[in-house]
Amino acid sequence: MKIWLLSAALMLTGCAATSPMDANQRITPLMDDIWQQQLSRDPQQAERFGDAQAAAHLQDRSAVALEADYRANLVLLQRANAIDRQRLSDDNRINLAIALEILHNRIDSYRFNEHTMPLNAEGGFHNYIASIAQGTTLTTTTEAEHYLSRLHELPRLFEQQMQWMRRGLAQGYTQPQVVLQGFEESIQAYLPDAATDSLYYAPFAQLSEADFSPTQLTLLRQQGLEAVANQVLPAYRAYLAFFVNEYRPGARSSIGASDLPDGRAYYANRVRHFVTLEMSPEQVHQLGLSEVRRIRAEMDAIIARLEFDGSFSDFLHFLRTDPRFYANTPEQLLREAAWLAKRADAMLPQFFNTLPRTPYGVQAVPTEIAPKYTTGRYSGPSGDHQPGYYWVNTYALDKRPLYALPALTLHEAVPGHHLQIALNQELGEVHPLRRFHYISAFGEGWGLYSEKLGVEGGFYEDDYADFGRLSYEMWRACRLVVDTGIHAKGWSRQQAIDYMATNTALSLHNVTTEIDRYISWPGQALSYKMGELTILRLRHQAERNLGDRFDLRAFHDAVLANGSLPLAQLEIQINQWIEAQRSL
């Protein structure tokens, strides 16, 4: 009911937008309504932003709720399209660009039935929902009651998601069967032998006598145990049985997005969304081939400098198998990552005038998702006054080369994701829709650009580390080739694996994990290289136009000053910055 009321309210607001109100005055109400729509559809996010009542609920993924969301977003898009961009201030033009990007993606995701596939090779809704328990501390009876309410709603959410997956099976919208091998382990990780060992029971086990009376402790723990045993674990068991007996056996054998219903249009749409530029899959593919050739020449130069006796593939085999390049324990890998992170911190004043206040830590990737997870990732602050985390995968240590860790650290921590996302969230007066929105081409492009800054900052201490950097850059260039190859050109999974294994120093485990990620998440892997190339092009343009007046710190501040932007909008902002610098 709440969703329908919100939808109706948005329609009324949309009608009001046809009045001759000044274009700039329309932006904030539009942004407010998009933001509230976003919070209304995700209670976990709403809780992080101060809605105490949302802490008692989980998402409603029913057909009625999703259709209402879709129609509300259509109304919001109509309002956004009615605003005359030429009459907006510079800042509101950015706001409108962000609003349009968000609304188009929400509408397109529903239109192309992405909601029938709530999982990919790395995980799914059953992992995301576990965040309600991870790190949760209950200090009041209200908090405990809200958490209990969520546990009781969990079976409903799981059933809704399984209904969508069944519809996907019937209509041809499924993840490829090949990327789902072993996926059941990520579900089984939430099914301990005893309910008291469940991640979901941990907040009750950790209740403090300082916050609750003995009677309250006994009652809450009993209620928690019953909720976990009778609601949570049966929901996971039902999902496990459904996945093993119905979903995976019925999943499609093909791997390309173009094989889905209306698949070619869907993939072209995902390319546009993740690249934020008007480029066809074929254009992206050819650009990738060109970048692979360029980077390969730089890699060959390092091999020659090392005087290695053997072919390129021999050198890759040497890197993948020599024990000197691998940590012996998870703790050693984490210590190395933490040390590199502090070295990266010290490099920042060379490149930036403005630095974030938000700190970050180094953590291992959670064990329940580590086997099929990527090498590392950044987990941003969940809200104000929270740190970010640089995640390092400590699973399969013989597949996590130390020579690649410097580039990974610069990408995920600083000056990469943490610096960019923390600055974005510290923008102050900027609307929260902008502060907490992430555009993959901008963020991942900045992360890859940050790896290259390590060369200028003297971060790579030997040729092996620099080869690791180039291998990571080659990895992102290969993504342009294999992602478009898989989803637009009919490549097989083995063809994609062979291409990446031949051209990068990634371990074969990492290669396979990555290819399965690209198969199950069409287009996202294109963000990195396309974003980096755009930032580099804009930097070279600024250097040419400003000559001796070019200030690298000021350029970086200008790139990050407006938060996460579509690349076309970033180009507009940097061109304006160049003109402003020329007039000084």
C-alpha positions as CSV (number, residue, x, y, z in Angstrom):
1,M,0.0,0.0,0.0
2,K,2.8,2.4,0.9
3,I,4.4,1.9,-2.5
4,W,1.1,2.6,-4.4
5,L,0.6,5.8,-2.3
6,L,4.1,6.9,-3.1
7,S,3.6,6.2,-6.8
8,A,0.4,8.2,-6.8
9,A,2.1,11.1,-5.0
10,L,4.9,11.1,-7.5
11,M,2.3,11.2,-10.4
12,L,0.7,14.3,-8.8
13,T,4.1,15.9,-8.4
14,G,4.8,15.1,-12.0
15,C,1.7,17.0,-13.1
16,A,2.7,20.0,-11.0
17,A,6.0,20.0,-12.9
18,T,4.2,21.2,-16.0
19,S,3.7,24.6,-14.5
20,P,6.0,27.5,-15.5
21,M,8.2,27.0,-12.5
22,D,11.8,28.0,-13.0
23,A,13.9,25.0,-14.3
24,N,16.3,25.3,-11.4
25,Q,13.5,25.2,-8.8
26,R,12.3,21.8,-10.2
27,I,15.6,20.0,-9.7
28,T,15.6,19.7,-5.9
29,P,12.0,18.3,-5.6
30,L,12.9,15.9,-8.4
31,M,16.1,14.7,-6.7
32,D,14.2,14.5,-3.4
33,D,11.5,12.2,-4.9
34,I,14.1,10.0,-6.7
35,W,16.0,9.7,-3.4
36,Q,12.9,8.9,-1.4
37,Q,11.8,6.3,-4.0
38,Q,15.2,4.7,-3.6
39,L,14.9,4.5,0.2
40,S,11.3,3.3,0.0
41,R,12.4,0.3,-2.1
42,D,15.4,-0.6,0.1
43,P,14.8,-0.6,3.9
44,Q,18.4,-1.6,4.6
45,Q,19.6,1.6,2.9
46,A,16.8,3.6,4.5
47,E,18.0,2.4,7.9
48,R,21.5,3.5,7.2
49,F,20.2,7.0,6.5
50,G,18.3,7.4,9.7
51,D,14.9,5.7,9.2
52,A,14.5,3.8,12.4
53,Q,11.3,2.1,11.4
54,A,12.9,0.7,8.2
55,A,15.1,-1.4,10.5
56,A,12.1,-3.7,11.1
57,H,11.6,-4.6,7.5
58,L,13.2,-6.2,4.4
59,Q,12.6,-5.4,0.7
60,D,9.3,-6.1,-0.9
61,R,10.1,-7.9,-4.1
62,S,6.6,-8.8,-5.1
63,A,5.3,-8.3,-8.6
64,V,3.0,-5.5,-7.3
65,A,5.9,-3.7,-5.6
66,L,8.2,-3.9,-8.6
67,E,5.6,-2.8,-11.1
68,A,4.8,0.1,-8.8
69,D,8.5,1.1,-8.7
70,Y,8.7,0.9,-12.4
71,R,5.6,3.1,-13.0
72,A,6.8,5.6,-10.4
73,N,10.2,5.8,-12.1
74,L,8.5,6.4,-15.5
75,V,6.7,9.4,-13.9
76,L,10.0,10.7,-12.5
77,L,11.7,10.3,-15.9
78,Q,8.9,12.3,-17.5
79,R,9.4,15.1,-15.0
80,A,13.2,15.0,-15.6
81,N,12.8,15.1,-19.4
82,A,10.5,18.2,-19.0
83,I,13.2,20.3,-17.5
84,D,15.0,22.6,-19.9
85,R,18.7,21.8,-19.4
86,Q,19.8,25.1,-21.0
87,R,18.1,27.1,-18.3
88,L,19.9,25.3,-15.5
89,S,22.9,26.4,-13.4
90,D,26.1,24.4,-13.9
91,D,25.5,22.5,-10.7
92,N,21.9,21.6,-11.6
93,R,23.0,20.4,-15.0
94,I,25.1,17.9,-13.1
95,N,22.1,17.0,-10.9
96,L,19.9,16.5,-13.9
97,A,22.6,14.3,-15.6
98,I,22.8,12.1,-12.5
99,A,19.0,11.9,-12.2
100,L,18.6,10.8,-15.8
101,E,21.3,8.2,-15.5
102,I,19.7,6.7,-12.4
103,L,16.2,6.7,-13.8
104,H,17.1,5.3,-17.2
105,N,19.0,2.4,-15.5
106,R,16.1,1.6,-13.1
107,I,13.6,1.5,-15.9
108,D,15.9,-0.4,-18.3
109,S,16.8,-3.0,-15.7
110,Y,13.1,-3.7,-15.1
111,R,12.3,-3.6,-18.8
112,F,15.0,-6.2,-19.6
113,N,13.9,-8.4,-16.7
114,E,17.1,-8.2,-14.7
115,H,15.0,-8.8,-11.5
116,T,14.4,-12.4,-12.7
117,M,18.1,-13.1,-12.2
118,P,18.9,-11.9,-8.6
119,L,22.3,-13.6,-8.6
120,N,25.6,-13.7,-10.5
121,A,28.8,-15.8,-10.4
122,E,29.9,-13.9,-7.2
123,G,26.8,-14.2,-5.1
124,G,23.2,-13.1,-4.8
125,F,20.4,-11.8,-2.6
126,H,21.2,-14.5,0.0
127,N,24.6,-12.8,0.5
128,Y,23.3,-9.3,0.5
129,I,20.6,-9.9,3.0
130,A,23.2,-11.3,5.5
131,S,24.4,-7.8,6.0
132,I,21.5,-7.3,8.4
133,A,23.4,-9.5,10.8
134,Q,27.1,-8.8,10.0
135,G,28.5,-6.4,12.6
136,T,25.1,-5.7,14.1
137,T,25.1,-4.8,17.8
138,L,21.7,-4.8,19.6
139,T,21.7,-2.4,22.6
140,T,17.9,-1.7,23.1
141,T,14.7,-3.8,23.1
142,T,13.5,-1.7,20.1
143,E,16.6,-2.6,18.1
144,A,16.2,-6.3,19.1
145,E,12.5,-6.3,18.2
146,H,13.3,-4.7,14.8
147,Y,15.9,-7.3,14.1
148,L,13.6,-10.1,15.1
149,S,11.0,-8.6,12.7
150,R,13.5,-8.8,9.9
151,L,14.3,-12.4,10.6
152,H,10.6,-13.2,10.4
153,E,10.3,-11.4,7.1
154,L,13.3,-13.2,5.5
155,P,11.3,-16.3,4.3
156,R,8.9,-14.0,2.5
157,L,11.8,-12.3,0.7
158,F,13.4,-15.6,-0.3
159,E,10.1,-16.9,-1.6
160,Q,9.6,-13.7,-3.7
161,Q,13.0,-14.0,-5.2
162,M,12.5,-17.7,-6.0
163,Q,9.2,-16.9,-7.7
164,W,11.1,-14.4,-9.9
165,M,13.7,-17.0,-10.7
166,R,11.0,-19.5,-11.6
167,R,9.5,-16.9,-14.0
168,G,13.0,-16.4,-15.4
169,L,13.3,-20.2,-16.0
170,A,10.0,-20.2,-17.8
171,Q,10.7,-17.1,-20.0
172,G,14.4,-17.8,-20.8
173,Y,15.9,-15.3,-18.4
174,T,18.5,-17.2,-16.4
175,Q,22.2,-17.1,-15.6
176,P,24.3,-19.5,-17.6
177,Q,24.5,-22.9,-16.1
178,V,28.3,-23.0,-16.4
179,V,28.9,-20.0,-14.0
180,L,26.7,-21.6,-11.3
181,Q,29.0,-24.6,-10.6
182,G,29.8,-24.6,-6.9
183,F,27.4,-21.7,-6.3
184,E,25.5,-23.9,-3.8
185,E,28.5,-23.5,-1.4
186,S,27.7,-19.9,-1.0
187,I,24.2,-20.9,0.2
188,Q,25.5,-23.7,2.4
189,A,27.8,-21.3,4.2
190,Y,24.8,-19.9,5.9
191,L,23.6,-23.3,7.1
192,P,25.5,-24.4,10.2
193,D,24.7,-27.6,12.1
194,A,23.4,-25.6,15.1
195,A,21.2,-22.5,15.0
196,T,23.4,-21.0,17.7
197,D,26.3,-21.0,15.2
198,S,24.4,-19.0,12.6
199,L,25.6,-15.6,11.5
200,Y,22.0,-14.5,12.1
201,Y,22.1,-15.6,15.8
202,A,25.4,-13.8,16.6
203,P,23.7,-10.5,17.5
204,F,21.8,-12.3,20.2
205,A,24.8,-14.2,21.5
206,Q,26.6,-10.9,21.8
207,L,23.9,-9.1,23.9
208,S,25.4,-7.3,26.8
209,E,24.3,-7.5,30.5
210,A,25.0,-3.8,30.6
211,D,22.1,-3.2,28.2
212,F,19.6,-5.8,29.2
213,S,18.3,-7.4,32.4
214,P,18.8,-11.2,33.0
215,T,15.2,-11.8,32.2
216,Q,15.4,-9.8,29.0
217,L,18.6,-11.5,27.9
218,T,17.0,-15.0,28.3
219,L,13.8,-14.0,26.5
220,L,15.6,-12.2,23.6
221,R,18.0,-15.1,23.1
222,Q,15.2,-17.6,23.1
223,Q,13.2,-15.5,20.6
224,G,16.3,-15.1,18.4
225,L,17.0,-18.8,18.5
226,E,13.5,-19.6,17.5
227,A,13.5,-17.1,14.7
228,V,16.8,-18.4,13.3
229,A,15.8,-22.1,13.7
230,N,12.3,-21.8,12.4
231,Q,12.5,-18.9,9.9
232,V,16.0,-18.2,8.6
233,L,17.5,-21.6,8.3
234,P,14.5,-23.2,6.6
235,A,14.4,-20.3,4.1
236,Y,18.1,-21.0,3.2
237,R,17.4,-24.7,3.0
238,A,14.5,-24.1,0.7
239,Y,16.6,-21.9,-1.5
240,L,19.4,-24.4,-1.6
241,A,17.0,-27.2,-2.6
242,F,15.4,-24.9,-5.3
243,F,18.8,-23.9,-6.6
244,V,20.2,-27.5,-6.8
245,N,17.0,-29.2,-8.0
246,E,15.3,-26.6,-10.2
247,Y,17.3,-23.6,-11.0
248,R,20.7,-24.8,-12.0
249,P,19.4,-27.8,-14.0
250,G,17.0,-25.5,-15.8
251,A,19.5,-22.7,-16.5
252,R,20.5,-22.0,-20.0
253,S,23.5,-23.6,-21.7
254,S,24.5,-20.5,-23.7
255,I,26.6,-17.8,-22.1
256,G,26.1,-14.6,-24.1
257,A,23.6,-11.9,-23.1
258,S,22.6,-11.8,-26.8
259,D,21.1,-15.2,-26.3
260,L,18.5,-13.8,-23.8
261,P,15.1,-12.7,-25.1
262,D,15.8,-9.4,-26.9
263,G,19.4,-10.0,-25.9
264,R,21.2,-7.9,-28.4
265,A,19.2,-4.8,-27.4
266,Y,19.8,-5.7,-23.7
267,Y,23.6,-5.9,-24.2
268,A,23.7,-2.7,-26.2
269,N,21.8,-1.0,-23.3
270,R,24.2,-2.4,-20.7
271,V,27.2,-1.1,-22.8
272,R,25.7,2.3,-22.8
273,H,24.9,2.2,-19.1
274,F,28.4,1.0,-18.0
275,V,30.4,3.1,-20.4
276,T,28.2,6.2,-20.3
277,L,29.3,7.1,-23.8
278,E,27.6,6.4,-27.1
279,M,29.7,3.4,-28.3
280,S,28.7,0.2,-30.0
281,P,29.9,-3.2,-28.8
282,E,32.1,-3.5,-32.0
283,Q,33.7,-0.1,-31.3
284,V,34.5,-1.2,-27.8
285,H,35.9,-4.5,-29.0
286,Q,38.3,-2.9,-31.5
287,L,39.5,-0.4,-29.0
288,G,40.3,-3.3,-26.7
289,L,42.3,-5.0,-29.3
290,S,44.3,-1.8,-29.9
291,E,45.0,-1.4,-26.2
292,V,46.1,-5.0,-25.8
293,R,48.7,-4.5,-28.6
294,R,50.0,-1.4,-26.9
295,I,50.3,-2.8,-23.4
296,R,51.9,-6.1,-24.7
297,A,54.8,-4.0,-26.1
298,E,55.4,-2.5,-22.7
299,M,55.3,-5.9,-21.1
300,D,57.7,-7.3,-23.6
301,A,60.1,-4.5,-22.8
302,I,60.1,-5.4,-19.1
303,I,60.8,-9.1,-19.9
304,A,63.7,-8.0,-22.0
305,R,65.0,-5.8,-19.2
306,L,64.9,-8.7,-16.8
307,E,66.9,-10.8,-19.3
308,F,64.5,-13.7,-18.9
309,D,65.4,-16.6,-21.1
310,G,62.1,-17.8,-22.7
311,S,58.9,-16.8,-24.4
312,F,56.1,-14.5,-23.1
313,S,54.1,-17.6,-22.1
314,D,57.2,-19.0,-20.3
315,F,57.5,-15.8,-18.3
316,L,53.8,-15.9,-17.3
317,H,54.3,-19.6,-16.2
318,F,57.3,-18.5,-14.1
319,L,55.2,-15.8,-12.4
320,R,52.3,-18.1,-11.8
321,T,54.4,-20.9,-10.3
322,D,57.5,-19.5,-8.5
323,P,56.8,-19.6,-4.7
324,R,58.7,-16.3,-4.1
325,F,55.7,-14.4,-5.6
326,Y,53.1,-15.7,-3.2
327,A,52.3,-15.3,0.5
328,N,52.4,-18.4,2.8
329,T,49.6,-17.3,5.1
330,P,46.5,-15.1,5.0
331,E,48.1,-12.9,7.6
332,Q,51.2,-12.4,5.5
333,L,49.1,-11.3,2.6
334,L,47.0,-8.9,4.7
335,R,50.1,-7.4,6.3
336,E,51.7,-6.8,2.9
337,A,48.4,-5.2,1.8
338,A,48.3,-3.0,4.9
339,W,51.9,-1.9,4.5
340,L,51.3,-1.0,0.8
341,A,48.2,0.9,1.8
342,K,50.3,3.1,4.2
343,R,52.9,3.7,1.5
344,A,50.1,4.8,-0.8
345,D,48.8,7.2,1.9
346,A,52.2,8.9,2.0
347,M,52.1,9.4,-1.8
348,L,48.8,11.4,-1.8
349,P,50.1,14.9,-1.1
350,Q,52.1,14.7,-4.4
351,F,48.9,14.4,-6.4
352,F,46.1,16.1,-4.4
353,N,45.2,19.3,-2.7
354,T,42.0,17.9,-1.2
355,L,42.0,14.6,0.8
356,P,39.0,12.9,2.5
357,R,38.6,12.8,6.3
358,T,37.0,9.3,6.3
359,P,39.5,6.5,7.2
360,Y,39.7,3.0,5.8
361,G,40.9,-0.4,7.0
362,V,42.2,-3.6,5.4
363,Q,40.1,-6.8,5.7
364,A,39.9,-10.2,4.3
365,V,37.1,-11.0,1.9
366,P,34.4,-12.8,4.0
367,T,34.9,-16.5,3.9
368,E,31.4,-17.4,2.8
369,I,32.0,-15.6,-0.6
370,A,35.7,-15.8,-1.0
371,P,36.0,-19.0,-3.2
372,K,34.2,-17.4,-6.2
373,Y,35.1,-13.8,-5.4
374,T,37.5,-11.5,-7.2
375,T,41.0,-10.7,-6.0
376,G,40.1,-7.6,-4.1
377,R,37.4,-5.0,-3.7
378,Y,36.5,-1.8,-1.9
379,S,33.6,-1.8,0.5
380,G,32.6,1.8,1.0
381,P,31.3,3.5,4.1
382,S,27.7,2.3,4.8
383,G,26.8,5.8,5.9
384,D,28.1,8.9,7.6
385,H,30.7,8.3,10.3
386,Q,31.6,4.9,9.0
387,P,35.0,3.8,7.6
388,G,35.6,2.2,4.2
389,Y,37.4,-1.2,3.8
390,Y,39.9,-2.5,1.3
391,W,39.0,-6.2,0.9
392,V,41.8,-8.6,0.0
393,N,40.9,-12.2,-1.0
394,T,43.0,-14.6,1.1
395,Y,41.4,-17.8,-0.3
396,A,43.7,-19.9,-2.5
397,L,46.9,-18.0,-1.6
398,D,48.9,-19.6,-4.4
399,K,46.6,-17.7,-6.8
400,R,47.1,-14.3,-5.2
401,P,50.5,-13.0,-6.5
402,L,52.3,-10.4,-4.4
403,Y,53.7,-8.7,-7.5
404,A,50.1,-7.6,-8.4
405,L,49.3,-6.4,-4.9
406,P,50.7,-2.8,-5.3
407,A,48.4,-2.1,-8.3
408,L,45.5,-3.7,-6.5
409,T,46.1,-1.5,-3.4
410,L,46.3,1.7,-5.4
411,H,43.0,0.8,-7.2
412,E,40.9,-0.3,-4.2
413,A,42.3,1.9,-1.4
414,V,44.1,5.2,-2.3
415,P,44.3,7.1,-4.5
416,G,41.6,4.8,-6.0
417,H,38.2,3.9,-4.7
418,H,38.5,4.9,-1.1
419,L,39.7,8.4,-1.9
420,Q,37.2,9.0,-4.7
421,I,34.2,7.5,-2.8
422,A,35.0,9.1,0.5
423,L,35.4,12.5,-1.2
424,N,32.1,12.0,-3.0
425,Q,30.3,11.3,0.3
426,E,32.0,14.3,1.9
427,L,30.7,16.8,-0.7
428,G,28.6,18.5,2.0
429,E,25.7,20.5,0.6
430,V,25.4,18.3,-2.4
431,H,22.1,16.3,-2.6
432,P,22.5,12.7,-1.1
433,L,21.4,11.3,-4.4
434,R,24.7,12.5,-5.8
435,R,26.8,11.9,-2.6
436,F,25.9,8.3,-2.5
437,H,25.5,7.4,-6.1
438,Y,28.2,5.4,-7.9
439,I,28.8,5.5,-11.6
440,S,30.9,2.5,-12.6
441,A,32.7,4.1,-15.6
442,F,33.8,7.0,-13.4
443,G,34.7,5.1,-10.3
444,E,36.4,2.1,-12.0
445,G,38.0,4.4,-14.5
446,W,39.5,6.4,-11.6
447,G,40.7,3.2,-9.9
448,L,42.6,2.1,-13.0
449,Y,44.0,5.6,-13.6
450,S,45.2,5.5,-10.0
451,E,47.2,2.4,-10.7
452,K,49.1,4.4,-13.3
453,L,49.7,7.3,-10.9
454,G,51.9,4.8,-9.0
455,V,54.4,5.0,-11.8
456,E,54.7,8.8,-11.4
457,G,54.8,8.4,-7.6
458,G,57.6,5.8,-7.6
459,F,55.3,3.2,-6.0
460,Y,56.4,0.2,-8.0
461,E,59.8,-0.8,-6.5
462,D,60.9,-3.3,-9.1
463,D,60.2,-4.6,-12.5
464,Y,58.0,-7.4,-11.2
465,A,55.7,-5.0,-9.5
466,D,55.6,-2.9,-12.6
467,F,54.8,-5.9,-14.7
468,G,52.1,-6.7,-12.2
469,R,50.7,-3.2,-12.9
470,L,50.9,-3.8,-16.6
471,S,49.2,-7.1,-16.2
472,Y,46.4,-5.5,-14.4
473,E,46.1,-2.9,-17.1
474,M,46.2,-5.6,-19.7
475,W,43.5,-7.4,-17.7
476,R,41.2,-4.4,-18.1
477,A,42.1,-4.0,-21.8
478,C,41.3,-7.7,-22.3
479,R,37.9,-7.1,-20.7
480,L,36.9,-4.9,-23.6
481,V,37.7,-7.8,-25.9
482,V,36.3,-10.7,-24.0
483,D,33.1,-9.0,-22.6
484,T,32.1,-7.9,-26.1
485,G,33.3,-11.2,-27.5
486,I,31.1,-13.2,-25.2
487,H,28.0,-11.1,-25.3
488,A,28.0,-9.7,-28.9
489,K,30.3,-11.9,-31.0
490,G,29.4,-15.4,-29.8
491,W,32.7,-16.3,-28.1
492,S,32.8,-19.5,-26.0
493,R,33.8,-19.5,-22.3
494,Q,37.0,-21.4,-23.2
495,Q,37.8,-18.9,-25.9
496,A,37.5,-16.0,-23.4
497,I,39.6,-17.9,-20.8
498,D,42.3,-18.7,-23.3
499,Y,42.5,-15.1,-24.5
500,M,42.9,-13.7,-21.0
501,A,45.3,-16.4,-19.9
502,T,47.5,-15.8,-22.9
503,N,47.7,-12.1,-22.5
504,T,47.8,-11.5,-18.7
505,A,49.8,-12.8,-15.8
506,L,46.7,-13.5,-13.8
507,S,46.6,-17.0,-12.3
508,L,44.4,-19.4,-14.1
509,H,42.1,-19.5,-11.0
510,N,41.7,-15.7,-11.3
511,V,41.1,-15.9,-15.0
512,T,38.3,-18.4,-14.7
513,T,36.7,-16.5,-11.8
514,E,36.9,-13.3,-13.8
515,I,35.5,-14.8,-17.0
516,D,32.5,-16.2,-15.1
517,R,32.0,-12.8,-13.6
518,Y,31.8,-11.1,-17.0
519,I,29.5,-13.8,-18.3
520,S,27.0,-13.2,-15.4
521,W,27.3,-9.4,-15.3
522,P,27.2,-8.2,-18.9
523,G,28.9,-4.9,-19.6
524,Q,30.2,-4.0,-16.2
525,A,33.8,-5.0,-17.0
526,L,33.9,-2.4,-19.7
527,S,33.8,0.4,-17.2
528,Y,37.4,0.3,-16.1
529,K,39.3,0.8,-19.3
530,M,36.8,3.1,-20.8
531,G,36.8,5.4,-17.8
532,E,40.6,5.4,-17.5
533,L,41.1,6.2,-21.2
534,T,38.6,9.1,-20.8
535,I,40.4,10.6,-17.8
536,L,43.8,10.2,-19.5
537,R,42.5,11.9,-22.6
538,L,41.1,14.8,-20.6
539,R,44.4,15.1,-18.7
540,H,46.4,15.2,-21.9
541,Q,44.0,17.8,-23.3
542,A,44.5,20.0,-20.2
543,E,48.2,19.6,-20.4
544,R,48.2,20.7,-24.0
545,N,45.9,23.7,-23.4
546,L,47.5,24.9,-20.2
547,G,51.2,24.2,-20.8
548,D,53.3,25.4,-17.9
549,R,50.1,26.5,-16.1
550,F,48.9,22.9,-15.8
551,D,48.7,21.9,-12.1
552,L,48.2,18.1,-11.7
553,R,46.9,18.5,-8.1
554,A,44.3,21.0,-9.3
555,F,43.4,18.7,-12.2
556,H,42.7,15.8,-9.9
557,D,40.7,18.0,-7.6
558,A,38.6,19.1,-10.6
559,V,38.0,15.5,-11.7
560,L,36.7,14.5,-8.3
561,A,35.1,17.8,-7.3
562,N,31.6,17.0,-8.5
563,G,31.4,13.4,-7.4
564,S,30.7,10.4,-9.6
565,L,29.7,11.6,-13.1
566,P,28.8,10.1,-16.4
567,L,31.9,10.4,-18.6
568,A,30.2,12.7,-21.0
569,Q,29.3,15.1,-18.2
570,L,32.9,14.8,-16.8
571,E,34.2,16.0,-20.1
572,I,32.0,19.0,-20.0
573,Q,33.2,19.8,-16.5
574,I,36.9,19.5,-17.3
575,N,36.5,21.6,-20.5
576,Q,35.0,24.3,-18.3
577,W,37.8,23.9,-15.8
578,I,40.4,24.3,-18.6
579,E,38.8,27.5,-19.8
580,A,38.7,28.9,-16.3
581,Q,42.4,28.1,-15.8
582,R,43.3,29.8,-19.0
583,S,41.5,33.0,-18.0
584,L,43.5,33.3,-14.7
